[in-house]
Amino acid sequence: MKKNFLLLGLIAVIALFSCNGSKSDKNENKEEKQTICDVENAIAVNVQDYYYSMSDTLVYSTPDFQIVNSDYKWINDSTISLKLSNYDPKTIVGVRTEEQMDLNIEINARKGEKLEPGYYGYHDYASGKWSRVTLATAYGTVWFNWVDGIPRPGGVTIEYIGEDAICGTLELNNEAPENDMIGIVRINGTFVHKK
């Protein structure tokens, strides 16, 4: 009889702890979902004397690139594109003004890799995970050109990526002030898009 009570008591204690554990796990998952991409857009852009494939030399600088519109496309589990605009696309009549710009971010995986949080180097095709970032302007597209044939501009760190949202950090810097085609191009800061 005592053995039965002991056995029942032990089963009750195990059941009680397992129920509390599952509630705790559910609460942790709920908190994690609520904090996905809990960052703000805070992007600094600095372009000085950039002329490569442009109709005129571009000079633009802001410590706070204001995002007015964003367009996120989950193409598949290895390719996404995100366009962050500092204007409402409905306001464009004819050609864009000097102030109207699109920051285009592409994140790609290849060689059987799938998109996941991590570092995506600019045009770092060999790694299997690479990014492309451009700035579309009234004068043309700003690329992070390679300095002396060596790719050194940096890349994009992704904190979260999914069909519902994306966020991360841009760290792209090219400095060749002596080269009148490249000049100085810097785009740094955090970005986010949520549906």
N, C-alpha and C positions, 0 to 999 in steps of 0.2 A: 504494500500500500504506500509506504513511504517512498519507494522507488518511483511509483506512478506520479505522486505529487511533485517529487523532485524533477522528473522528466517533463511534466506539464509546465512547471515553473521555468525550467530552462528554455523550453520552446517559446513560452510567452516573452521572456527577456530577449531572445534572438529576434522574434517577430517585431517587437517594439523597436529595437535598434535598427533593423532593416527598413522599417517604415520611415523612421526619422532620417535615415541616410538618403532615401529616395527623395524625400521632400527637400532636403538640403541640396541635392543635385539639381532638382527642378528649379529651385530658387537661384542657384548659381548660373544655370543656363539662361534663365529669364533675364538676370542682370547682364550677362554677356551679350544677349541679343539687344538689350536697350543701349549698350555702350558701343555698338558697332559704328565705326566712323564718327566718333564723338569729337570731331575737330572742325575748325572753320577754314574757309579759304583765306589764305594769307600769303599772297604771291608777290614777290618783288621782281620787276622786270627792268633791265638796263641794257639798252642797245645804243652803241656809239659808233658812228662812222662805218656802219655795215653797208656794203654795196654789192655783194655777190648776187647776181641775177636780179637786181633791183632796177627800177626805172629812175630812182634818185637815191641819194645817200640817206639812210634812215638814222635819226637820232630820237630816241624815246626813252624816258626814264620815269618810273613810279615805284615807290616803296609799297604800294597797295593796289594791285591790279584788281579792280572791282568786277566781280562776276555778276552780270545781269541775266545771262542766259546760259544754260548748259544742256548738252545733248550727248547722251551716253548710249552706245550701241554694243550690246553683248553679241558678237558675231558668232562665236562658238567657244568651246572651253579652252581654246588656245589663242584667241584674238579678240581684243576689244578696242574701241576708239572712244575718246572723250573730247568734246569740243567745248571749251570755256570761252564765252564771249563777254566783252565789256560793254555790250550794247544789246538792244532788243532787235533781232533780225527783221522784224516788221518795219523798223524805222529806215531801213536802207532803201533809198530811191536812186536808181542808177548805180554809180560807183560809191564805194565806201569812203568816209572821210579819213583824215590822217589819224584821228583818235579811235576809230572803230577797228578793233583787232580780235582775232580768234587765236586762242592758244590750243593747239591740237596735240593730243597725247595719244599715242598708240602703244599698247602693251601686247607683246607677242611671245608665244612659246613654240618651240619646234622640236624635232627629233623625238617625238612621242611624249614630250613634256606637256603638262597642263598648267594653266594659270593658277598661281597661288601667291601668298604673301612672300616678299623677298625683294632682292635687288635686281633691276633690269637695266643693264648698261646700255648707253646710247649706241645703237647699231652694233651691239656686241653679238653678232650672229653665231660665232663659234661656241658661246656658252649655252646656247639653246634657249635662253631667255633674254629678250632684248626689247628696247624701247625706241621710239622715234618721237621727237618733240619738235614742233615747228610753230612759228608765229606768223599768221597770215595778216598782212597789212595792206594799206592802199598802194604801196610801192612794189609789193611782191612778197615772197615768202622768205622768212629768216630761218636759216638752217644753222645747226651747230657744226660748222665746217671744221675739218681736221686741220690742225696746225702742222705744217711741214710734213704732211702725209701721215701723221700719227694721230690715231683717235684718242683724244684726251678730254672730252667735254664733261664726262660724268654720267649721270643716269637718273633713274626714278626708283625710289623705294616704295613698294606697295605694302600697306599695313593690312588692308582688307580688299578682297576682290570677289565679286559675285554678280549674279544677274540683277540683284536689287540695289547694289551700291558699290562704290569704289572710293578709296582714299589712300593718300600717301604723301610723299615728300619729293619735290623736284630739286635736284642739285645739278644744274647744268651751267657750266662756265667755260667760255672760250675767251682768252685774252691775247690778242695779237695786234696791239695798237699801231705797230709799225707797218702792218699789212692793211692797205686801204680797201681791200675786198672783205676782210673778216672783221677788223676793228675789235670791239669788245661786245660780247653778248653774254648776258647772265640772266637766268631765270631760276629763282630759288624760293622755296616756301612750301606750305602745305596746301593740299587741294582735297575736295570732297564732292561727291555727287551721290544723292540718295533719291530713290523713286518715292 
